[in-house]
Amino acid sequence: MNHKAVYALYSNVVWIDETLGPHDKDGNKVTIDMSAVNAWVDPKAYIENRRAEYPSFIDYLDGVVKGDQAQIDKCIADCNAVKAKYPM
């Protein structure tokens, strides 16, 4: 079960047990629509996707220190490619 989706879609859910399912603050079971949970897309998923694929900032800084504009430009281009792949 996608806990993040359940919490995003059902504000009354305060805890989830894999066996017992989602519950509200009073311990009552909350009925959820699993098709909605499964269809939910994290609107901030691009943040983690970008973080995982961005090139190392060390390469950029190395280019700055060396005055290597081609290396700097490549780092910027690589970052922009990741941003294009995972737009906001």
N, C-alpha and C positions, 0 to 999 in steps of 0.2 A: 504494500500500500504506500502510495506517495504521500507521506506525512505533510510535506510542505504544501502540496496541493490542497489537502483536506483543511489545514489551518487557514489557507488563503481563501478558500471557498465557503467555509463554515466558521464564522467568527465565534460561535457559541462552543466550539470544541476546544477543550483545555488540555485533554490528554488522550493518547491513543495507545491501546494495547493491541499487539498483532493478533492475538487470539480473540479478545473481547470486542475489539473495534473502538471507534471514537466515542468519547463521553464528554458531557458538559460539566460545569463547575459543581453541580450537585450529584455527580456520579451517574446521571441518566444516560443511557445509550442514545447516540445521535444517529439517525438514519441519513445515509448519504447516497448520492447518485454516483456510482462507480464509473459510469461512462463519462460524467463531467470531470471526475477526478482524473481519469486516464487521459482525457482530452486537454487538461489544463497545461498551459505552457508558462513557465516561469518568466515573467517580463524582465527579470534581471539576470537571466542565464547568460546573456552576452558578456557580463562582467567576468565570470569565471572562465568562459570560453576564450576570451581575449587574454586573460592573465596566463592561461596555459600555453598560448601560442606566441605571445609577444617575444621578440628577440631580447637577448640580454642587454640591459642598459650599459653594461660594462663595455660592450663593443662600441656603443655610441660615444661613451666618455673616452675610450681609447682613441677613437678617431679625432675627437676634439683636442686631446692632449698632443697627438701627433700632427695635428693640422691636416689630417687626411680627409679632404672634402668628399671624396668618392665613398669612403667608409661611412661618413656621416650621412650622406645622401642615401646609401643603401639601407642603413638602419631606419631612416625615416620612411623610405619606401616600403620596407618590410612591415613596419608598424601600421602604415596606412592600408596595406593589403589585409592585415588581420582585422582592422576596423571595418573594412568593406565586407569581409567574410562574415563578421558578426555585428551587424548594425544594431543601433539602439532600438 
